[in-house]
Amino acid sequence: MDNVKSSSSLVAKVISLVVIAVLSSLCLVGLSGCAGPSPTEVTQQFLDGIKNNDTESIQEVYGGDTSTMLSAWQEDATSEEDSTAVSSQEMQDLYQNTLMPKLREFDYEVSNEQINGDTATVDVTITTYAVGDAFSSFLSDYMNQAVTLAFSGASEDDLTVLAESILNSKINSMEKSYTDTVTISLTKSDNTWKVDTLQEDGEVEDALLGGLLTIINSYGEVYDSGE
């Protein structure tokens, strides 16, 4: 049963590490500088900055700071005794070299700019890879196979190799089929529009991650109870 528990714990750590890697790489960092004349143009610069991994461009138009949020996720992901299992070089390479390039390939359409004094909203329709569906399928396939392996005496290294193999297959077979329309809020200060702080685990982040946060939240209680 210890191996079964280990397989559940491994999935929880995989999920945490994915979120850390993805959101850290999206460069949602603190504000510095000024930019963008209109809410629509500011929103476009913000999204183009994410697509192009242009930290400087994002900093010019983003009013939030996610460093605290990322630190909390980092602490959660590394608090487990066996965290090295999901920190393998193979898994890191999978996130950075396979998943992240796909996430940056999202398309977007901006519409319905609404200005009310010093606040504004812009609707954004995002089309990207169905990461949430891929991870849901990964979790299902992994747990089905991992439980069988665990009862047969498989080691944690064996379970890690299994997770890497299934996750790699799911990521590489993702289709660009996820679409969601979200609203981005902006505030004008010193005659300059800035994108408001994105809500942690909110709809904008979830859309940019192809529904991944929705899946994580739906599985969260299950794996928390298994730790």
N, C-alpha and C positions, 0 to 999 in steps of 0.2 A: 504493500500500500504506500510505502514511502516513495517508491518510484512513480506511482500514479500522482501523488501529491506534488512530486517534483515536476512532472509534466505540466500540471496546471500552473505551478509557480513560474515555470519557464515561459508559458504563454503570456502571463501577466507582465513579465519583464520584457518580453519581445515587444508587446504593445507599448509599454512606457518608453523603451528605447527608440521605437519608431517615431513617436510623437516628438521626442527631444530632437532627434536628428533632423526631422522634417522642418519643424518650426524654427530651430536654430539656423538651419540653412536658408530659410525664407528671409532671414535678416530683418525680422520685425523688431527694430531696436529703437532707442530713444531719439527724440527730436533735436535737431540742431540746424539752424539756417532758416531760409525762407524761400518761397517759390510760388508757382502756379497762379494765374489770374482768376480762373473760374473754378467752381466746384467740380465740373466735369473734367476739366484739364488736369486738376490736381489729382483726381481719382485715377485718371489715365496714367499720370506719371507714377503714382503709387503702384499700380498694377504692372506697368511696364518695368518698374524697378525690380519687382519680385520675379517677373519672367526672365529678366536679364541678369539677375543676381547683382544688381547695382545698389549697394548699400548706401552710397552717398546720395543717390537720387531719392531713395526711400526716406532717408533722414530729413531731407528738405521739406517733405510734405506730410510726414506722419507725426501726430501729436502724442503717441503713446510710448510706453516703455515696458517691454515684456521680459526684461532681465529677471525680475523677481519670479515671474511665472515659470520661466525656463529653469531657474535654480531649484524651484520646488519639484519640478518634474525630474530633474537630475538626481535630487536627493532620494525621491521615491524609487527611481530605477536602480540606484546603486546601494540601497539599504539592505538588499537581500544578501545572504552569505554567499550564494552561488552565482553572483551577478556576472562572473566571467563567462558563464555559459552563453550569454547573449551578447557579449562584448567581443566575440571572436572577430578576427580580421575579415573573415569571409562575410559575416553579417554586416559589418561596417561598410565593406566594399559594395555589398548589395544595395544598401541604402543610398550611398553617395554616388555610385556609378550607374545604377539602374533605376531606382525609384525617383531620385531627385530630378534627373533630366526629364523624366516623363511628367512630373508635377509642374515643371516650368514650361511645359508645352501647352498650358491651358489657353483657351481663346475666351475673349470676353466682348460684350457689347454694353455700352453705357447709354442710359436713357433716363427720361423723366426727372431731370434736374428740378428740384424745388428749393427756392430760397425764401427764408423767413427771417429778415433782419440779419443777425450775425450767425445764424445757423442754416444749414442746408442738408439736403439728402440727395443721393443719386442712386438710382437702381442699376444693378450690374447683373447681367446674365452670364454666368460662367459655365463653360463647357470644358471638361477635362476627363482624365482617365477615371474609371470607376474603382478607385482605390478601396473604398469601403466594402464593396461587393467582393473584391479580391481578398481582403483580409477576413471577411466573414467565411468565405470558402476555405481559406487557409486554416482558420481556427477549427472549422468542422472536420476537415480532412486530417489535420494534425492530431486532434484529440482522439479521433477514431483509431488512428494507427498507433499513436503513442501509448494508449491504454493497453493495447495488445502487446506492444513491445515491453512495456513496464512489467506486466505480469509474467513475461518470459525472462525477466532478469536483465533487461537492457540497462546499460549505464547511462548516466546523464550526458556523456559525450555522444552516445548513440542517439539520444533524443534530440540533442542539439543539431547533429548532422541531418536528422530527419526534418527538423524545423527549417533549416537552411534550404534543403532541397525543395520542400513543398512551397516555401515562401518565394523562392527564386522562380519556380514554375508559374505561380499565380501572378507575380508582378510582370513577368515577361509576356503573359497571355492577356493582360488587361486591354480592354477596348476603350476608346475615347467616347464613351456613351453617357457619361454623367453630366447632367445639366441642372442648374439651380439658379434662381433669380433672388438676389439678396439686396439689402439696402445698406449703403455706406453713408454714415453721418459725418458732417464736417462742421467746423467752427471757424469763424473769421476773427483774427486777432491782429491788431496793427495793420489792418487792411490786407491781410494775407489769409487765404483759406488753408486749413490743415485738416487732414483726415483724423477723426476722433479715435481714441484708444479702442482697439477692437476688443470686444467682450471675449474673455477667456472661454474656450470651448463654444464660441458663438457661431452664428450662421455663416459669417463671412469666412472664418477660418475653416469651417466644415466644408464649405463649397470649394475653397482653394485646395483642400485635401481630398476632394472627390468623395465626400461622405464618410471619411474615415472616423471622424469624431463621433458621428452618430452610432457607428458600429462599436467603437470603444465604450461609449456610455452604456450601450445596451448589454454588453458583456461584463461591464465593470463589477457589478454586484456579485456575479457568479464567481469571478476569479478572486475577488476580495475575500469571499467566504471560504475559498479553498486554500488560502495562505495559512 
